[in-house]
Amino acid sequence: MAEQQQETSTGITVTGMQFAYDAQPPLFYDFSLDIAPGSRCLLVGANGSGKTTLLKILAGKQMVGGRDVVRVLNCSAFHDTHLVCSGDLAYLGGSWSKTVGSAGELPLQGDFSAEHMIFGVEGTDPIRREKLIELLDIDLKWRMHKVSDGQRRRVQICMGLLHPFKVLLLDEVTVDLDVVARMDLLDFFKEECEQRGATIVYATHIFDGLETWATHLAYIQDGVLKRAQKLLEVEELKSSVNLLSVVESWLRAETKQEKKKPKNPAHTSSPFGMSSRHMAYYR
């Protein structure tokens, strides 16, 4: 059954993943997660829980052992480079740089116009480009070294979305946007999922309006998947005011748990002695 699922999966599948940075204890150990096509999945957790690292692994920016450990659109996230080259897999993070045509990696805060940056992305649909420029309220005359962080972020997001994606990974990219720009962008993402079957994984600490936007939620604590379920199945949401209060309660409980742990390293267990990681499959 697992083999058949892997052959037909067009979403994201992580199976028994192990990952550690050089000379560091494992951040992920026997980590598994399955995100179905068309999902809008919120990735939540405290700072340092592993959200950014997980997104980079899914984006093929970090290698893990085995071609089949991390698969996106039924391809190896790291080894099958055509995922990124084709635009099927897109990643938007906090770095102020972007690959632009034959010019290579250009800093988004350099002395360039917004028009130069956006129109420098090759092979784009003019109609989609104009839609994004209007959606993000971008002035093509902006000089990138003179604009605000929010305006610069709009240009970065526009460039990252010019090619129609099948999987989009977002790491706190809306933090610099105002409320109107953020809500308009979320509506665009929802439309992409509902009309084209795209899959989105969105790591954020800003939860306003996400109760009706997200379809799924994955909660990570210290590299361990604590929850992975449909948002409608989160019991705490049925009796809570909003998603923010629910996530806040999880993180506060996590903080209390951390404070109770022994501070003497000799009393702590080995990373390989931790309880088995959670596997979550949801549709």
N, C-alpha and C positions, 0 to 999 in steps of 0.2 A: 504493500500500500504506500509506504514512504517513497519507494522508487518511482511508482506511478505518479505520485504527487509532484515529485521533483521534475519529472519529464514534462508535465503540463503546466507547471507554475509560471505565471507571468508577473508575479509580485516580487516580494523579498523573502528569502529564506535563509536563516542562520542556524546552523546545526552543530552543536558541541564545540563552539568556538573557544579557543584559548588565545590570549593576547597579553603581552607585557612589553613595556618600554625597556630599553637597554638597562641592565643591572637593577631593575625594579621588580618587586613582586608582581604576580599576574594581576592585571586589572579585570580581565574577563577569564573565567575558568568554567568550561562546560556550559557556555551560554548559548541558548537557543531561542529563536523568535521567528514567527511567521506572520507576514503582513500581506493580506489579500489584495489583489488588483482593485483599484478604485477607492481604496481606503484613504481617509484623511486622518492620519494617526498623530496624536500629540505625544511627544517624548518628554517626560517630566522627571525631575529629580533635583537634588541639591547640587550646588557647585562642587565639581570634582567627582561626581557620581559616575561619569563615563559617557555622558550624552554626546559631547563633541567627538570623542574618540570613536564611538560607535558610528556616528554619521560619516566620519572620514573613512572608516573601514568599509562601510556600505558604498561610499563614493569611489572606492578603489585607490584611495590615497595612502592607505596603510595595508601591508600584506599580512595575511594570517596563513597558517599552515594548511595546505590542501586546497585544490582547485574548487572542490564542492562544498567547502565549509560555509562560504558566504556567496549566495547566488542572487543576482538581480536580473529580472526578466529572463530567467533560466540560463544565465551566463555567469561565469566567474567574475565577481566584482573587480578583482585586481588584475587577473590575467587577460580577460577579454577587453582589450583597450578600445574596441570599436563602440562599446557602450557610451563612452564619453565623446568620442570622435563623431558619432552619429547624432549626438544631442539627445538620445533616448534617456540617458541618465544625466541629470543636472544637479549640481551642488552649489548652494549659496551660503557662504560663511561670513566671518567678520573681517577677512583680509581686504584691504583697500587696493586690490590689483585685479587685473582681468586680462586674459589672453585675447588679443585683437588681431585677427587675420595673420598676415605674414610678419607683422611687427613684433609678435611674441608677447611676453608679459609686460604690460604697461601699468604704471601706478595710477590709480584713479584720482589721486590728489595732485597729479602733474599739471603742467600748463597746457591743457588741451581743452577744446570745446566739447560740450556734451554731444553735439552733432558728430564731431570727429570720432568719438568713442563709440557711439551707437551705430553709426553708419559704417564703421570699420569692421563690424561683425559680418562675416561673409555668409552667403547662402541663406539669407533671411527673406521671409515673406513681407513685402511692403505693407500689406493690409494689417498683418499682425503687429508690425513695427509701429505703425501709426496708432493703432489701438492702444498699445502699451505706453506710448509717449503721452497720449491724451489721458489715459487712466492714471498715470503717475504724475501728471501735470508738470512735465519737464519742459523747460525752456532750452531749446537747442543752442542758444547763444551762451549758456552758462560756461564760465571758465572753471575747470575742475579744481584749481588751486585757490579759488576765491569763494566758492560756495560753502554753505553750511554742511554739517555732517548729514543732516536729513536729506538735503538736495543731492549730495554725493551718493547717498545710499539709494535714492530713487534711480539714478543712472545705472548703478551697479545691478540693481534688481532688473531693470529694463533689459540690460545686455544679457543677463543670465536667463531671461525668459523668451528671448527672441526666437529660439528654435523650439518647436512644440516638443515637450518632454513626455516621456512615458512614466518616469519616476523622478520626483523632485525631492531633494533633501535640503531642509532649511535649518540653519543654526542661528537663531536669534537675529535674523535679518531685519525684523520690523521694529527693533528697539529705538531706532533713530527717527521713525516716521511719526507724523502727527496722527490723531485719531481718525480723521477722514481718509487719509491716504492708506492707513492700515486696514480699515474696514473695506474700502474699495478693492484693495489687493486680495483680501480674504474672499471676497465675493468672486473675484476672477479665478482664484484657485479652486473654489467650489465648482464653478462652471467648467473648468478644465477636467475635473474629476467626473462630473456627472455627464458631460457631453462626449468626452474622449476616453473615459475609463482610466485616466491617469491616477497614479498613486503618489501621495505626499506624506512625508514624515517631517514633522515640524517641532523642533526643540525650542521652547520658549518659557519665560517666566511671566509673561503678560497674558492673562487669561480672560480679559474682557471680551465678551461676545463669542467665546469658543464653545459654550455649552451647546449651541445649535449648529456650530460649524463642523466640529470634529465628529468622526464616526467611531474612532477607536482611541484608546489610551494605553501607553506603555510607561510604566513607572520603574525607574532604575535606582537602586541604592547600592553604592560601592561596587559597581560592576555586576550586581545581581538583579535579575529581572523579578521584581516583587509582584507586579501586576501586568497583565496584558489582556484587555477585554474590550468589548463594545462599550461605548460611552453610556448607552442606555441601560447597560447591565451593572453600572457602578452603583451599588446600593446606597452609598453615602449621599449621592446626588439627589436621591428621592426625598430626602429629608433636610437638604441643605439649601441655603440661599443661592449659591453659585459654585462654579468649579474652583474658583480661587480659594474659598474657605475650605473645600475638601482637600485640595493639594496642600494648603497650609497646615491642616491637621496632620497629614501624613509626615510632612517635613519636621514639624514640631515633635512628633512622636519619635521620629528618627534621631533628632538631636538629643532627646532624653535618653534614648537607648545608647547612643555613643558615649554620653557622659558617664553611664554606669559601667562601661567596659574598664577592665584593669589597665592602668597606665604603665605598668611594668611590662616591657616587651617579652620578658621571660614567661609571663603568664598568658600571653596571647597565643592563639592557635596558629599553625602554619596556614598559608593561603590554600594549600592543597588539602588541609584538614577541614575546610569549611563545609557546611552542609551543601548537598547537591543543588546546583543551580536550577532555576525553574524553567521548564519548557512550556511555551504558550503558543497554541495554534488557534487563530480566530478567523472567522469568515464574515 
